[in-house]
């Protein structure tokens, strides 16, 4: 049950990151939302929680770190995708 909660939380955070960045002109890319949400939540949330001294508990610092991590991963993905498509033609 914890795994399902982590996946759903990651997807919501990833979708929120796309909305914050304003990159979802044709809707939310759920694959990117999943990858950025789970990856960004893991790295950002873990890093901020440990730096804040909260440990591995579910605290506001981890949620903020998750959002920041997902925004960074999503921005990097869209930058990479735009760079790849513009250099082809």
MOMOFEN-V276291 format. One record per pair of residues at least 12 apart in sequence whose ideal C-beta (glycine too) atoms are under 10 Angstrom apart, sorted by the first residue. I is the first residue (numbers start at 0). GAP is how many residues later the second one is. If there is no record, write none. Layout:
i=I gap=GAP
i=I gap=GAP
//
This chain:
i=4 gap=53
i=5 gap=31
i=5 gap=32
i=5 gap=35
i=5 gap=36
i=6 gap=27
i=6 gap=30
i=6 gap=31
i=7 gap=26
i=7 gap=29
i=8 gap=28
i=8 gap=29
i=8 gap=32
i=8 gap=36
i=8 gap=49
i=8 gap=54
i=8 gap=57
i=9 gap=23
i=9 gap=24
i=9 gap=25
i=9 gap=26
i=9 gap=27
i=9 gap=28
i=9 gap=29
i=9 gap=30
i=9 gap=31
i=9 gap=32
i=9 gap=35
i=9 gap=56
i=9 gap=60
i=10 gap=17
i=10 gap=19
i=10 gap=22
i=10 gap=23
i=10 gap=24
i=10 gap=25
i=10 gap=26
i=10 gap=27
i=10 gap=30
i=11 gap=21
i=11 gap=25
i=11 gap=29
i=11 gap=54
i=11 gap=58
i=12 gap=20
i=12 gap=23
i=12 gap=24
i=12 gap=25
i=12 gap=27
i=12 gap=28
i=12 gap=31
i=12 gap=32
i=12 gap=50
i=12 gap=53
i=12 gap=54
i=12 gap=55
i=12 gap=56
i=12 gap=57
i=12 gap=58
i=12 gap=61
i=13 gap=14
i=13 gap=15
i=13 gap=16
i=13 gap=17
i=13 gap=18
i=13 gap=19
i=13 gap=20
i=13 gap=21
i=13 gap=22
i=13 gap=23
i=13 gap=24
i=13 gap=25
i=13 gap=26
i=13 gap=27
i=13 gap=52
i=13 gap=53
i=13 gap=56
i=13 gap=57
i=13 gap=59
i=13 gap=60
i=13 gap=63
i=14 gap=13
i=14 gap=14
i=14 gap=15
i=14 gap=17
i=14 gap=18
i=14 gap=19
i=14 gap=21
i=14 gap=22
i=14 gap=55
i=14 gap=59
i=15 gap=12
i=15 gap=17
i=15 gap=20
i=15 gap=21
i=15 gap=50
i=15 gap=51
i=15 gap=54
i=15 gap=55
i=15 gap=58
i=16 gap=15
i=16 gap=16
i=16 gap=19
i=16 gap=20
i=16 gap=23
i=16 gap=24
i=16 gap=49
i=16 gap=50
i=16 gap=51
i=16 gap=52
i=16 gap=53
i=16 gap=54
i=16 gap=55
i=16 gap=56
i=16 gap=57
i=16 gap=58
i=16 gap=60
i=17 gap=12
i=17 gap=14
i=17 gap=15
i=17 gap=18
i=17 gap=19
i=17 gap=52
i=17 gap=53
i=17 gap=56
i=17 gap=57
i=17 gap=59
i=17 gap=60
i=18 gap=14
i=18 gap=55
i=19 gap=47
i=19 gap=50
i=19 gap=51
i=19 gap=54
i=19 gap=55
i=20 gap=49
i=20 gap=50
i=20 gap=53
i=20 gap=54
i=20 gap=57
i=22 gap=51
i=22 gap=52
i=22 gap=54
i=22 gap=55
i=22 gap=58
i=22 gap=59
i=23 gap=50
i=23 gap=54
i=28 gap=45
i=28 gap=48
i=28 gap=49
i=28 gap=52
i=30 gap=46
i=31 gap=38
i=31 gap=41
i=31 gap=42
i=31 gap=45
i=31 gap=46
i=31 gap=49
i=32 gap=37
i=32 gap=41
i=34 gap=35
i=34 gap=38
i=34 gap=39
i=34 gap=42
i=35 gap=33
i=35 gap=34
i=35 gap=35
i=35 gap=36
i=35 gap=37
i=35 gap=38
i=35 gap=39
i=35 gap=40
i=35 gap=41
i=35 gap=42
i=36 gap=29
i=36 gap=30
i=36 gap=32
i=36 gap=33
i=36 gap=36
i=36 gap=37
i=37 gap=28
i=37 gap=31
i=37 gap=32
i=37 gap=35
i=38 gap=30
i=38 gap=31
i=38 gap=33
i=38 gap=34
i=38 gap=35
i=38 gap=38
i=39 gap=25
i=39 gap=26
i=39 gap=27
i=39 gap=28
i=39 gap=29
i=39 gap=30
i=39 gap=31
i=39 gap=32
i=39 gap=33
i=39 gap=34
i=39 gap=36
i=40 gap=21
i=40 gap=22
i=40 gap=24
i=40 gap=25
i=40 gap=26
i=40 gap=27
i=40 gap=28
i=40 gap=29
i=40 gap=32
i=41 gap=23
i=41 gap=24
i=41 gap=27
i=41 gap=28
i=42 gap=22
i=42 gap=23
i=42 gap=25
i=42 gap=26
i=42 gap=27
i=42 gap=29
i=42 gap=30
i=43 gap=18
i=43 gap=19
i=43 gap=20
i=43 gap=21
i=43 gap=22
i=43 gap=23
i=43 gap=24
i=43 gap=25
i=43 gap=26
i=43 gap=27
i=43 gap=28
i=43 gap=29
i=44 gap=13
i=44 gap=14
i=44 gap=16
i=44 gap=17
i=44 gap=18
i=44 gap=19
i=44 gap=20
i=44 gap=21
i=44 gap=22
i=44 gap=23
i=44 gap=24
i=44 gap=25
i=45 gap=16
i=45 gap=19
i=45 gap=20
i=45 gap=23
i=46 gap=14
i=46 gap=15
i=46 gap=18
i=46 gap=21
i=46 gap=22
i=47 gap=12
i=47 gap=13
i=47 gap=14
i=47 gap=15
i=47 gap=16
i=47 gap=17
i=47 gap=18
i=47 gap=19
i=47 gap=20
i=47 gap=21
i=48 gap=12
i=48 gap=13
i=48 gap=14
i=48 gap=15
i=48 gap=16
i=48 gap=17
i=49 gap=12
i=49 gap=15
i=50 gap=14
i=51 gap=12
i=51 gap=13
//
